[in-house]
Amino acid sequence: MLTLPRVVIAAPSSGSGKTTVATGLMAALRRRGLEVSGHKVGPDYIDPGYHALATGRPGRNLDAHLVGVDRLPGLLAHGALVPRPADVAVIEGVMGLYDGALGQQGFASTAHVAAVVAAPVLLVVDASGAARTHAAVVHGLASFDRSVRIGGVILNRVGSERHGREITDALEDTGLPVLGSLPRDPDIAAPSRHLGLVPVAERPEAVAALDRLADHIAATVDLDGVLALARTAPPLLDGAWDAAAEIGYRSPQRRVVAVAGGRAFTFRYAETDELLRAAGLDPVVFDPLADHRLPEGTAGLYLGGGFPEVHAGELAANDDLRRDIRAHLAAGLPTVAECAGLLYLSRTLDGLPGLGVVAADAAMTPRLTLGYRSAVAPVDSVYGPAGTRVTGHEFHRTATDPGWSDPPAWLVGGRPEGFVLDPSGTGRPTVHASYLHVHWAGHPEVAAGFARAVAGWQPAEGALLTPVADSAAPVAEAVVASSESEPDLHHHGDRDIADGLVDLAVNVRLPRPPDWLADEIRRAVDDLARYPDATPARAALAARHARDEAEVLPTAGGAEAFTLLARAVRPRRAVVVHPQFTEPEAALRAAGHSVDRLLLRAEDDFALDPAQVPADADLVMLGNPTNPTGRLHPAATIRALLRPGRLVVVDEAFMDAVPAEQQLRESLVGEGIPGLLILRSMTKTWGLAGLRAGYAVGETHVIAELAAQQPPWSMSSLAVAATVACCSERADEEAATAAETFVQWRRPLIEGLTDLGLAPVPGSVAPFVLVDTATAVPPDGAPGALRLALRERGFAVRRGDTFPGLGPGWIRLAVRPPDVTAALLVALQDVLRTWR
């Protein structure tokens, strides 16, 4: 017998605010020093995540369909005792109070569970849209089923003090006290997505939001009244659920079960890990987004639920882990995959490569599949023998094609569903994958079956799983997919320089920031103990370009903006215009996107004709002025690329080096044009490569999507201070002077190269020029010989063959003061004289 104060938070309907009130109560009661146990009626995974954050202990589910009515009191007691005895249990309901499994007269409803665990109900009423009528609704709910004891009401979304009084007065006749009145506050609601709330693991701001919610609840709810109601619950007569007794099996050796976690795999019941431990196994969580190998000693794999469709690009980009998992599965590793796990094992997910273990393609659909299921296993599997029966639930907006193997994993109402596979070819299935979520606490026999498979696993000798080639979109005629050898997209100019060499490879204008800028950065050092706030930088950038602050996002250099974009977008066809800075393509590929290249031609002076861009491209990326060609595409060309459904991303990292008059004419950064995103960097102009300061400018919704991918405090306090300073009138004047200086310095470089027969690409407006040296090399020499010869004479230049579309004969030369240029031309003349 266990004395456990407890209360169920219910509502007349979904959307009334149960999660807000329940989670806020848990957090507010915990602040009082109480140990609070959080529970959720129904199969939901996401709400228990918020409960765990509020209570500091696992959130748990109470679902009559999944675990059986008889196990509910024991599971409640177990959750209240582990890891520490709780002072009070708060149980969040599901849907409307009396809504349960369809066609089963309220089975598994909040009311049903409340009656089974003998807990009083605190009713959350959405007060919006009515006043006295709410009293009639509450009266009806209280009298509908006398086995359910409603002990009080909390009013949510109250419009005004007068509105709240009107409802409270009407409720007096029902005899139910009003224990709280919450005014409307949209800031305390958790964000949602296609399957409900966003999991807490994907909300870095969740802790701060929970603090605000706890304050809100403590100020508006009678916590003493809630505790008094909870203490009216009678003792629990049944003993606590015992994982070891339920599973009835213990492995002779402690073996590791790799359990998928992280942002992409947030769904699994707390009892799953507890049952594995009770079986003598060691569940070890790994993150498929970040980890490159399965945990050491892995002998079993559990891929639970989550949102892999949201993170498909990152999952696809983790090639090391994908190879490691395929190798393990090819060796017969016992594997269970539920819903998200099935998607991860599929051939593709929304066109991006999956593991390819399941011969099916998965994709988002407009249809929500939701409901309780009863299933039977038609064949033996890692879950147990044929005939194994389970209850479960499905909750997804994706579908696989095909939907099952032959034989399938389950028969659900006689219908085949899911996959049973034998990738090692040993004649026994080792992979079980389906959409069905099974709560192992309700079916300990399947947990025992999996534990036995893990304990008995011996890797199959010599088994190999054929890798599935990553899919890619077809390439248009104007697009060249690859060159003879794939360029190194991660090679940048800093890798070409070395001590003792004159640096003509890196395009940072200054060897150090100017004194006035360095002073601003030094002053910011005094505030390094504080967490950085990018708000001043955002405001300064918005003012500089006459844009709304919501249209601007400060970033840790331009490179971070490319990464944020790659994580935020889901293009059907991405086209990168080359040759250009390679980091945009590298970021897209790292996020798992297929990329088509539009290679501009030297014969056309690398001019861009908008008609060359494939009509079905919905993401187009180009530089302006372009690195390494120095070409400035006219504003009319950029505008011609725009069309509904397409995002055009323009990298303007070197635009500050363009004379002011040309900037005003050709840059579109000051115009709020739909479908256009401008990225800029401050590191080149102001000698800040080591500090990282950049920004993005575009439509509000695009900027918001980038910001959602940005880690907290991405931009340092020093970078914020530098950004604000670089937006000043003084900085603008100095940058304009520097741009005119580049014009003067570039002229003798171009003239000298031309006189030597090394004519640069015409029209450069950037602080560099691009030169094809292949024709200057003697017939028996290598195309890159001139670059190496200059290096021997003390000059480091940027190699061109790492830019798609350029060969080893191309070099990029930074524009430097006239004396440096003169020395370079002398060295070039000497090399060419020797060859000739």
NUTOR-521107 format. One line per 5 residues: for each residue y, z, x of C-alpha. Coordinates in nm, 2 decimals, decimal comma. Layout:
N
Y/Z/X  ...
END
This chain:
836
0,00/0,00/0,00  0,34/-0,10/0,14  0,68/0,02/0,01  0,90/-0,28/0,05  1,24/-0,32/-0,12
1,27/-0,68/-0,22  1,47/-0,92/-0,43  1,43/-1,28/-0,53  1,74/-1,51/-0,53  1,70/-1,76/-0,81
1,92/-1,99/-1,02  1,92/-2,19/-1,34  1,90/-2,51/-1,15  1,90/-2,67/-0,80  2,24/-2,70/-0,64
2,36/-2,37/-0,77  2,40/-2,21/-0,42  2,07/-2,02/-0,37  2,05/-2,10/0,00  2,41/-2,01/0,06
2,38/-1,67/-0,12  2,03/-1,59/0,02  2,11/-1,68/0,38  2,45/-1,50/0,35  2,28/-1,19/0,21
2,03/-1,18/0,49  2,30/-1,21/0,76  2,53/-0,95/0,59  2,25/-0,70/0,54  2,14/-0,75/0,90
2,50/-0,68/1,01  2,46/-0,34/0,84  2,18/-0,26/1,09  1,90/-0,34/0,85  1,58/-0,52/0,94
1,57/-0,81/0,70  1,26/-1,03/0,62  1,35/-1,38/0,49  1,11/-1,58/0,26  1,13/-1,90/0,07
0,95/-1,99/-0,26  0,80/-2,34/-0,23  0,70/-2,57/0,05  1,05/-2,62/0,21  1,08/-2,60/0,59
1,46/-2,62/0,63  1,58/-2,32/0,44  1,34/-2,09/0,64  1,51/-2,22/0,95  1,85/-2,08/0,83
1,67/-1,76/0,72  1,54/-1,72/1,08  1,88/-1,76/1,22  2,02/-1,50/0,98  1,74/-1,24/1,03
1,63/-1,29/1,39  1,27/-1,32/1,28  1,05/-1,61/1,15  1,14/-1,74/0,81  0,83/-1,77/0,59
0,71/-1,95/0,27  0,55/-1,82/-0,04  0,40/-2,11/-0,23  0,13/-2,06/-0,49  0,00/-2,42/-0,47
-0,02/-2,43/-0,09  -0,18/-2,09/-0,02  -0,31/-1,97/-0,36  -0,19/-1,70/-0,59  -0,40/-1,43/-0,44
-0,26/-1,47/-0,09  0,11/-1,44/-0,19  0,14/-1,05/-0,18  -0,05/-1,04/0,15  0,17/-1,31/0,31
0,48/-1,13/0,19  0,36/-0,80/0,34  0,27/-0,98/0,67  0,61/-1,14/0,69  0,77/-0,80/0,63
0,57/-0,63/0,90  0,58/-0,90/1,18  0,73/-0,88/1,43  0,88/-0,54/1,31  0,87/-0,36/0,98
1,15/-0,47/0,76  1,38/-0,26/0,55  1,43/-0,52/0,29  1,29/-0,86/0,20  1,51/-1,14/0,06
1,32/-1,42/-0,12  1,50/-1,74/-0,19  1,37/-1,93/-0,49  1,32/-2,30/-0,55  1,48/-2,54/-0,81
1,55/-2,37/-1,14  1,40/-2,03/-1,21  1,11/-2,16/-1,43  1,06/-2,50/-1,26  0,72/-2,54/-1,08
0,44/-2,79/-1,05  0,48/-3,06/-1,31  0,25/-3,03/-1,60  0,13/-2,68/-1,51  0,35/-2,46/-1,72
0,57/-2,33/-1,44  0,29/-2,27/-1,18  0,43/-2,21/-0,83  0,78/-2,17/-0,98  1,03/-1,90/-0,86
0,95/-1,70/-1,18  0,58/-1,73/-1,11  0,61/-1,60/-0,75  0,85/-1,33/-0,85  0,60/-1,20/-1,11
0,31/-1,22/-0,86  0,49/-1,02/-0,60  0,66/-0,79/-0,85  1,01/-0,85/-0,73  1,33/-0,83/-0,94
1,54/-1,14/-0,97  1,91/-1,18/-0,87  2,04/-1,49/-1,05  2,29/-1,72/-0,88  2,50/-1,90/-1,14
2,72/-2,19/-1,05  3,03/-2,09/-1,24  3,20/-2,43/-1,22  3,24/-2,63/-1,54  3,21/-2,35/-1,80
3,29/-1,98/-1,86  3,13/-1,79/-2,16  2,86/-2,05/-2,19  2,71/-1,91/-1,87  2,63/-1,58/-2,04
2,43/-1,77/-2,30  2,23/-1,94/-2,03  2,17/-1,61/-1,85  2,06/-1,45/-2,17  1,81/-1,73/-2,24
1,67/-1,71/-1,89  1,63/-1,33/-1,91  1,45/-1,35/-2,25  1,24/-1,66/-2,19  0,96/-1,47/-2,00
0,95/-1,09/-2,01  0,72/-1,07/-1,71  1,01/-1,19/-1,51  1,27/-0,91/-1,45  1,63/-1,04/-1,39
1,83/-0,75/-1,25  2,17/-0,89/-1,19  2,39/-1,20/-1,15  2,60/-1,34/-0,87  2,87/-1,59/-0,97
2,92/-1,88/-0,73  3,20/-2,13/-0,70  3,44/-1,93/-0,92  3,76/-2,12/-0,98  4,00/-1,83/-1,01
4,01/-1,45/-1,07  4,07/-1,51/-1,44  3,78/-1,75/-1,46  3,55/-1,49/-1,30  3,67/-1,21/-1,54
3,60/-1,43/-1,84  3,23/-1,49/-1,73  3,19/-1,12/-1,64  3,31/-1,00/-1,97  3,08/-1,24/-2,15
2,78/-1,11/-1,95  2,84/-0,75/-2,05  2,65/-0,81/-2,37  2,34/-0,91/-2,18  2,33/-0,58/-2,00
2,31/-0,76/-1,66  2,56/-0,65/-1,39  2,76/-0,90/-1,19  2,69/-0,81/-0,83  2,91/-1,07/-0,67
3,18/-1,33/-0,74  3,21/-1,61/-0,48  3,52/-1,83/-0,49  3,49/-2,20/-0,42  3,47/-2,26/-0,04
3,34/-2,60/0,07  3,34/-2,49/0,44  3,04/-2,25/0,40  2,80/-2,51/0,27  2,53/-2,65/0,50
2,55/-3,03/0,55  2,28/-3,24/0,40  2,09/-3,57/0,46  1,83/-3,78/0,29  1,57/-3,51/0,25
1,80/-3,21/0,19  1,98/-2,98/0,43  2,02/-3,07/0,79  1,78/-2,84/1,00  1,95/-2,56/1,18
1,81/-2,70/1,51  2,04/-3,00/1,47  2,35/-2,79/1,40  2,50/-2,65/1,72  2,78/-2,50/1,51
2,53/-2,31/1,29  2,58/-1,97/1,44  2,95/-1,98/1,39  2,90/-2,11/1,03  2,66/-1,82/0,96
2,92/-1,57/1,08  3,17/-1,71/0,84  2,91/-1,70/0,56  2,82/-1,34/0,64  3,19/-1,25/0,62
3,22/-1,43/0,29  2,92/-1,26/0,13  3,02/-0,91/0,26  3,36/-0,95/0,11  3,25/-1,09/-0,23
2,91/-0,93/-0,30  2,82/-0,57/-0,38  2,56/-0,52/-0,11  2,49/-0,16/-0,22  2,41/-0,29/-0,56
2,18/-0,56/-0,42  1,99/-0,30/-0,22  1,96/-0,07/-0,52  1,81/-0,36/-0,72  1,57/-0,44/-0,43
1,45/-0,07/-0,42  1,34/-0,09/-0,78  1,04/-0,31/-0,67  0,71/-0,12/-0,69  0,49/-0,08/-0,38
0,28/-0,38/-0,27  -0,08/-0,28/-0,34  -0,26/-0,56/-0,14  -0,30/-0,54/0,24  -0,11/-0,76/0,47
-0,25/-1,11/0,55  -0,45/-1,10/0,87  -0,47/-1,43/1,07  -0,77/-1,33/1,28  -0,97/-1,22/0,97
-0,87/-1,54/0,78  -0,97/-1,79/1,05  -1,29/-1,62/1,15  -1,33/-1,80/1,48  -1,22/-1,73/1,84
-1,24/-1,98/2,12  -1,44/-1,87/2,42  -1,16/-1,98/2,65  -0,78/-1,97/2,61  -0,67/-2,34/2,58
-0,32/-2,49/2,53  -0,22/-2,66/2,21  0,09/-2,87/2,26  0,31/-2,82/1,95  0,60/-3,07/1,90
0,94/-2,90/1,85  1,30/-2,97/1,93  1,55/-3,15/1,70  1,30/-3,42/1,59  1,01/-3,19/1,49
1,16/-2,89/1,32  0,90/-2,85/1,04  0,60/-2,62/1,06  0,50/-2,29/0,91  0,51/-1,98/1,12
0,15/-1,90/1,03  0,03/-2,21/1,20  0,11/-2,07/1,55  -0,03/-1,73/1,44  -0,36/-1,88/1,34
-0,39/-2,07/1,66  -0,32/-1,75/1,86  -0,57/-1,56/1,65  -0,83/-1,83/1,74  -0,77/-1,75/2,10
-0,56/-2,06/2,17  -0,21/-2,08/2,33  0,04/-2,29/2,13  0,31/-2,42/2,36  0,61/-2,59/2,22
0,74/-2,91/2,38  1,03/-3,13/2,29  0,95/-3,51/2,26  1,31/-3,59/2,31  1,35/-3,42/2,64
1,01/-3,34/2,80  0,84/-3,61/3,01  0,49/-3,47/3,00  0,27/-3,26/2,77  0,24/-2,89/2,87
0,01/-2,82/3,16  -0,34/-2,77/3,05  -0,30/-2,93/2,70  -0,63/-2,95/2,51  -0,49/-3,01/2,16
-0,19/-3,17/2,00  0,00/-3,07/1,68  0,27/-3,30/1,56  0,43/-3,14/1,26  0,71/-3,25/1,03
1,07/-3,33/1,10  1,32/-3,62/1,12  1,19/-3,86/1,38  1,36/-4,14/1,20  1,70/-3,99/1,29
1,60/-3,96/1,65  1,39/-4,28/1,68  1,59/-4,42/1,96  1,56/-4,12/2,18  1,19/-4,09/2,11
1,14/-4,45/2,20  1,34/-4,41/2,52  1,12/-4,13/2,65  0,86/-4,37/2,81  0,71/-4,11/3,04
0,60/-3,88/2,75  0,49/-4,17/2,54  0,26/-4,29/2,82  0,13/-3,93/2,88  0,05/-3,88/2,51
-0,13/-4,22/2,49  -0,33/-4,13/2,79  -0,44/-3,80/2,65  -0,53/-3,95/2,31  -0,72/-4,22/2,49
-0,92/-3,94/2,64  -1,00/-3,80/2,30  -0,74/-3,52/2,28  -0,79/-3,35/1,93  -0,47/-3,43/1,74
-0,32/-3,34/1,40  -0,01/-3,53/1,29  0,17/-3,45/0,96  0,44/-3,68/0,82  0,68/-3,70/1,11
0,38/-3,68/1,35  0,24/-3,99/1,17  0,57/-4,18/1,21  0,57/-4,09/1,59  0,22/-4,22/1,63
0,29/-4,54/1,45  0,34/-4,88/1,61  0,71/-4,89/1,52  0,96/-4,67/1,34  1,25/-4,87/1,18
1,18/-5,15/1,43  1,19/-4,92/1,74  0,87/-4,86/1,94  0,65/-4,56/1,86  0,34/-4,45/2,04
0,13/-4,74/1,89  -0,18/-4,52/1,84  -0,17/-4,57/1,46  -0,18/-4,95/1,39  0,10/-4,94/1,13
0,47/-4,99/1,11  0,69/-4,72/0,96  1,03/-4,77/0,80  1,28/-4,60/0,58  1,27/-4,69/0,21
1,50/-4,62/-0,09  1,22/-4,43/-0,26  1,17/-4,06/-0,23  0,81/-3,95/-0,23  0,79/-3,58/-0,33
0,53/-3,36/-0,49  0,23/-3,13/-0,47  -0,11/-3,29/-0,38  -0,48/-3,20/-0,39  -0,69/-3,39/-0,14
-1,04/-3,42/-0,01  -1,16/-3,55/0,33  -1,40/-3,85/0,29  -1,52/-3,82/0,65  -1,56/-3,57/0,93
-1,24/-3,51/1,14  -1,08/-3,26/1,37  -0,99/-3,07/1,05  -1,36/-3,02/0,95  -1,65/-3,19/0,78
-1,64/-3,45/0,51  -1,58/-3,28/0,17  -1,31/-3,05/0,31  -1,06/-2,98/0,02  -0,70/-2,89/0,07
-0,38/-2,85/-0,13  -0,06/-2,99/0,03  0,27/-3,15/-0,04  0,45/-3,47/0,05  0,83/-3,51/0,11
0,95/-3,83/0,27  1,16/-4,15/0,23  0,95/-4,35/0,47  0,64/-4,56/0,43  0,38/-4,71/0,66
0,23/-5,06/0,65  -0,06/-5,03/0,61  -0,08/-4,69/0,45  -0,43/-4,59/0,56  -0,72/-4,66/0,78
-1,08/-4,74/0,68  -1,20/-4,47/0,62  -0,87/-4,29/0,54  -0,78/-3,93/0,63  -0,77/-3,81/0,27
-0,85/-3,92/-0,08  -0,56/-3,80/-0,29  -0,66/-3,83/-0,66  -0,91/-4,09/-0,54  -0,64/-4,29/-0,36
-0,68/-4,34/0,02  -0,41/-4,20/0,24  -0,36/-4,15/0,61  -0,55/-4,23/0,93  -0,86/-4,10/1,10
-0,89/-4,25/1,44  -1,12/-4,26/1,74  -0,90/-4,39/2,02  -1,14/-4,28/2,30  -1,43/-4,48/2,15
-1,67/-4,19/2,16  -1,79/-4,23/1,80  -1,62/-3,92/1,67  -1,26/-3,91/1,52  -1,01/-3,71/1,72
-0,68/-3,81/1,56  -0,59/-3,71/1,20  -0,26/-3,84/1,08  -0,11/-3,85/0,73  0,19/-3,77/0,52
0,03/-3,46/0,37  0,16/-3,12/0,48  -0,11/-2,85/0,47  -0,02/-2,48/0,49  -0,29/-2,35/0,72
-0,26/-2,00/0,58  -0,39/-2,13/0,25  -0,67/-2,32/0,42  -0,78/-2,13/0,73  -1,09/-2,34/0,74
-0,89/-2,64/0,86  -0,72/-2,43/1,13  -1,07/-2,31/1,24  -1,19/-2,67/1,25  -0,91/-2,78/1,47
-0,95/-2,48/1,69  -1,32/-2,56/1,74  -1,23/-2,92/1,83  -0,97/-2,80/2,09  -1,21/-2,55/2,24
-1,48/-2,81/2,27  -1,27/-3,09/2,41  -1,38/-3,26/2,73  -1,17/-3,57/2,83  -1,36/-3,89/2,79
-1,43/-4,06/3,12  -1,24/-4,39/3,19  -1,11/-4,42/2,83  -0,78/-4,62/2,82  -0,56/-4,68/2,52
-0,40/-5,03/2,53  -0,02/-4,98/2,53  0,17/-5,14/2,25  0,45/-5,36/2,37  0,80/-5,25/2,26
0,93/-5,48/1,99  1,25/-5,68/2,05  1,46/-5,90/1,82  1,44/-6,27/1,88  1,70/-6,41/2,11
1,95/-6,67/2,00  1,99/-7,00/2,19  2,32/-6,88/2,33  2,17/-6,56/2,47  1,97/-6,54/2,79
1,72/-6,26/2,77  1,66/-6,20/3,14  1,70/-6,34/3,49  1,42/-6,39/3,75  1,45/-6,03/3,86
1,59/-5,76/3,62  1,92/-5,62/3,75  1,96/-5,25/3,82  2,18/-5,14/3,53  2,24/-4,80/3,69
2,39/-4,94/4,02  2,76/-4,87/4,04  3,02/-4,92/4,31  2,99/-4,57/4,45  2,64/-4,66/4,58
2,79/-4,94/4,80  3,03/-4,72/4,99  2,95/-4,50/5,30  3,14/-4,30/5,55  3,34/-4,50/5,80
3,36/-4,81/5,57  3,68/-4,93/5,40  3,61/-4,89/5,03  3,66/-5,21/4,84  3,37/-5,14/4,61
3,51/-4,86/4,38  3,80/-4,94/4,15  3,96/-4,59/4,13  4,33/-4,65/4,20  4,42/-4,34/4,39
4,23/-4,13/4,65  4,35/-3,82/4,47  4,55/-3,74/4,15  4,93/-3,75/4,19  5,09/-3,41/4,27
5,23/-3,36/3,92  4,89/-3,42/3,76  4,71/-3,20/4,02  4,96/-2,92/3,94  4,87/-2,94/3,56
4,50/-2,93/3,65  4,55/-2,63/3,88  4,73/-2,44/3,60  4,43/-2,50/3,37  4,21/-2,32/3,62
4,34/-1,99/3,51  4,19/-2,05/3,16  3,84/-2,14/3,28  3,69/-1,82/3,14  3,76/-1,95/2,79
3,55/-2,21/2,62  3,74/-2,54/2,62  3,92/-2,68/2,32  3,97/-3,05/2,31  4,22/-3,03/2,02
4,53/-3,07/2,24  4,38/-3,38/2,41  4,30/-3,53/2,07  4,65/-3,48/1,95  4,80/-3,62/2,26
4,58/-3,93/2,25  4,65/-3,99/1,88  5,03/-3,97/1,95  5,01/-4,20/2,24  4,85/-4,48/2,03
5,01/-4,39/1,70  4,68/-4,32/1,54  4,55/-4,04/1,32  4,38/-3,76/1,51  4,06/-3,82/1,31
4,05/-4,17/1,46  4,04/-4,04/1,82  3,76/-3,86/2,01  3,82/-3,73/2,37  3,51/-3,77/2,59
3,38/-3,68/2,93  3,48/-4,01/3,07  3,40/-4,35/2,93  3,03/-4,32/3,02  2,98/-4,04/2,77
3,13/-4,25/2,49  2,86/-4,52/2,56  2,59/-4,26/2,53  2,73/-4,11/2,21  2,76/-4,46/2,06
2,40/-4,55/2,15  2,27/-4,23/1,99  2,49/-4,27/1,67  2,42/-4,64/1,58  2,11/-4,80/1,44
2,18/-5,17/1,50  1,94/-5,43/1,37  2,06/-5,66/1,65  2,28/-5,54/1,94  2,44/-5,80/2,17
2,61/-5,72/2,50  2,85/-5,98/2,65  2,78/-6,02/3,02  2,86/-6,01/3,30  3,03/-5,67/3,23
3,00/-5,30/3,31  2,63/-5,23/3,28  2,64/-4,87/3,14  2,68/-4,98/2,78  2,36/-5,17/2,79
2,18/-4,90/2,99  2,29/-4,64/2,73  2,16/-4,86/2,44  1,83/-4,91/2,61  1,79/-4,54/2,70
1,84/-4,47/2,33  1,55/-4,70/2,25  1,75/-5,00/2,12  1,66/-5,36/2,19  1,95/-5,55/2,35
2,03/-5,92/2,36  2,25/-6,05/2,63  2,52/-6,31/2,59  2,58/-6,45/2,94  2,91/-6,61/2,99
2,92/-6,89/3,24  3,11/-6,93/3,57  3,18/-7,30/3,48  3,39/-7,17/3,19  3,56/-6,91/3,40
3,37/-6,65/3,20  3,57/-6,72/2,89  3,43/-6,60/2,56  3,39/-6,83/2,26  3,33/-6,61/1,95
3,10/-6,87/1,81  2,86/-6,79/2,09  2,78/-6,45/1,94  2,48/-6,47/1,71  2,59/-6,45/1,35
2,34/-6,17/1,27  2,46/-5,94/1,55  2,57/-5,62/1,39  2,68/-5,45/1,72  2,87/-5,65/1,98
2,99/-5,49/2,31  3,23/-5,64/2,57  3,48/-5,53/2,83  3,85/-5,62/2,82  3,96/-5,67/3,09
3,60/-5,73/3,19  3,44/-5,56/3,48  3,36/-5,75/3,71  3,53/-6,08/3,62  3,88/-5,94/3,56
3,90/-6,16/3,25  4,13/-6,05/2,97  4,00/-6,18/2,64  4,29/-6,26/2,40  4,34/-6,04/2,10
4,27/-6,34/1,88  3,92/-6,37/2,04  3,85/-6,00/1,96  3,97/-6,04/1,61  3,74/-6,35/1,56
3,44/-6,14/1,65  3,50/-5,90/1,35  3,31/-5,94/1,03  3,18/-5,71/0,75  2,88/-5,51/0,86
2,94/-5,56/1,24  3,08/-5,31/1,49  3,27/-5,46/1,78  3,30/-5,22/2,08  3,56/-5,30/2,34
3,56/-5,12/2,67  3,92/-5,11/2,79  3,86/-4,89/3,09  4,10/-5,10/3,30  4,36/-5,18/3,04
4,61/-4,94/3,20  4,61/-5,17/3,50  4,73/-5,46/3,29  5,11/-5,51/3,28  5,27/-5,34/2,98
5,38/-5,67/2,81  5,03/-5,81/2,82  4,88/-5,48/2,70  5,11/-5,48/2,39  5,01/-5,84/2,32
4,63/-5,83/2,38  4,51/-5,47/2,32  4,42/-5,37/1,97  4,40/-5,00/2,04  4,70/-4,92/1,82
4,57/-5,10/1,51  4,33/-4,94/1,27  4,11/-5,25/1,23  3,78/-5,20/1,04  3,47/-5,26/1,25
3,66/-5,22/1,58  3,60/-4,94/1,83  3,80/-4,91/2,15  3,67/-4,71/2,45  3,90/-4,61/2,74
3,88/-4,42/3,06  4,15/-4,23/3,25  3,95/-4,19/3,57  4,04/-4,52/3,72  4,42/-4,51/3,69
4,46/-4,14/3,78  4,20/-4,07/4,05  3,99/-3,85/3,82  3,64/-3,99/3,87  3,51/-3,64/3,96
3,67/-3,48/3,65  3,56/-3,72/3,38  3,82/-3,80/3,11  3,80/-4,07/2,85  3,83/-4,13/2,48
3,73/-4,35/2,18  3,96/-4,49/1,92  3,83/-4,63/1,59  3,77/-4,58/1,22  3,74/-4,22/1,10
3,37/-4,25/1,00  3,27/-4,41/1,33  3,45/-4,14/1,53  3,29/-3,87/1,32  2,94/-4,02/1,39
3,01/-4,02/1,76  3,14/-3,66/1,75  2,82/-3,55/1,57  2,63/-3,66/1,88  2,86/-3,49/2,13
2,73/-3,17/2,29  2,95/-2,86/2,24  3,23/-2,82/2,49  3,16/-3,17/2,63  3,51/-3,20/2,77
3,61/-2,93/3,03  3,94/-2,74/3,01  4,05/-2,92/3,32  3,98/-3,26/3,16  4,17/-3,16/2,85
4,47/-3,06/3,06  4,45/-3,38/3,26  4,43/-3,59/2,94  4,73/-3,43/2,78  4,93/-3,48/3,11
4,82/-3,85/3,13  4,96/-3,91/2,78  5,31/-3,81/2,88  5,60/-4,05/2,91  5,60/-3,98/3,29
5,24/-4,10/3,31  5,31/-4,41/3,10  5,60/-4,51/3,33  5,40/-4,45/3,65  5,10/-4,65/3,51
5,33/-4,94/3,42  5,47/-4,94/3,77  5,12/-4,93/3,91  5,02/-5,23/3,70  5,31/-5,43/3,83
5,21/-5,32/4,19  4,86/-5,46/4,13  5,01/-5,79/4,03  5,19/-5,80/4,37  4,89/-5,69/4,57
4,65/-5,92/4,40  4,84/-6,23/4,48  4,80/-6,24/4,86  4,43/-6,15/4,82  4,37/-6,44/4,59
4,57/-6,68/4,80  4,39/-6,57/5,12  4,04/-6,60/4,97  4,13/-6,94/4,83  4,25/-7,06/5,17
3,92/-6,96/5,32  3,73/-7,16/5,05  3,63/-6,85/4,86  3,82/-6,90/4,54  3,79/-6,60/4,31
3,73/-6,63/3,93  4,08/-6,73/3,80  4,29/-6,52/3,57  4,20/-6,17/3,68  4,44/-5,91/3,55
4,23/-5,62/3,67  4,25/-5,42/4,00  3,97/-5,63/4,14  3,86/-5,99/4,18  3,52/-6,15/4,16
3,41/-6,41/4,42  3,10/-6,63/4,45  3,02/-6,64/4,82  2,69/-6,84/4,80  2,85/-7,17/4,90
3,00/-7,02/5,21  2,66/-6,90/5,35  2,48/-7,14/5,59  2,17/-7,32/5,46  1,94/-7,08/5,64
2,12/-6,77/5,53  2,05/-6,54/5,24  2,29/-6,56/4,94  2,41/-6,20/5,00  2,47/-6,25/5,37
2,85/-6,24/5,34  2,84/-5,90/5,18  2,62/-5,76/5,46  2,83/-5,93/5,73  3,14/-5,76/5,59
2,96/-5,43/5,59  2,88/-5,47/5,96  3,26/-5,52/6,01  3,35/-5,20/5,83  3,41/-5,32/5,47
3,21/-5,20/5,17  3,23/-5,44/4,87  3,06/-5,42/4,53  2,74/-5,63/4,51  2,73/-5,86/4,21
2,36/-5,91/4,15  2,33/-5,59/3,95  2,55/-5,74/3,68  2,34/-5,95/3,44  2,43/-6,32/3,48
2,54/-6,30/3,84  2,33/-6,37/4,15  2,32/-6,21/4,50  2,60/-6,43/4,62  2,86/-6,27/4,40
3,08/-5,98/4,53  3,36/-5,78/4,36  3,66/-5,69/4,58  3,90/-5,41/4,48  4,27/-5,49/4,51
4,42/-5,28/4,79  4,76/-5,26/4,97  4,86/-5,57/5,17  4,76/-5,42/5,51  4,41/-5,36/5,39
4,39/-5,70/5,24  4,51/-5,86/5,56  4,24/-5,68/5,76  3,98/-5,79/5,51  4,09/-6,16/5,54
4,07/-6,14/5,92  3,72/-6,01/5,90  3,62/-6,28/5,65  3,77/-6,55/5,87  3,57/-6,42/6,16
3,25/-6,42/5,97  3,30/-6,77/5,84  3,41/-6,91/6,18  3,08/-6,77/6,33  2,88/-6,94/6,06
3,05/-7,27/6,09
END
